[in-house]
Amino acid sequence: MAREYLALSGYKLTYDTVKSKLMISGTNVGTVPIASTGVYTNFAARKTADTTIINSVVGSGDPHLLFPVVASDVWAFKANCFFDVGAGGAAIFITGSAVPTLYVAGDSISGKHVSGTVLGSTIVQLQGAQATLVTIDGTINVSTAGTVGIGFNQYVSNANATVLKSLSTIEATRISP
């Protein structure tokens, strides 16, 4: 499968995900590989709306803070998550449909990290009402294609909302095919 990245004046730059090659093509050059190693894909997303959880300790993947991965990829990622936390607190974790062979992620609040082969383990817990920024850094190696992202729930079910705020971001870099 080829992904087109740039097209101008009869030339186009594409990345062939099957062959892991960056290609340039056009009427005067045919199709020429210009790089077959060291080609890294970057991805960035921002939340365009708040996500709110009330009276629930059931985890929810955020609909905005996720990125796509293909099988056998290794990605480094960083999420800046702005939270308004109600009295129920918050538990924050890595989620998605991809299956990891291993991931490691840490946070800016506790300074600790978690690692594993199953997504959903809590990285950091926020207790009590607060407005805070949580930065999560991690690396993930996936065995199957899908998505990887940030999820959260209330630490204790409570009627006071826990909100992941608009303009939170996630950035990811593919570091190995």
Secondary structure, DSSP 4 states (H G I P E B T S, - for coil): -EEEEEEETTEEEEEETTTTEEEEEETTTEEEEEESSS---EEEEE-SS-EEE-S--S-EEEEEEEEEE-TT-EEEEEEEEEEEE-TT-EEEEEE-SSEEEEEEEEETTT--EEEESSTT-EEEEE-SSEEEEEEEEEEEEEEE-EEEEEEEE-SS--SS-EEEPTT-EEEEEEEE-
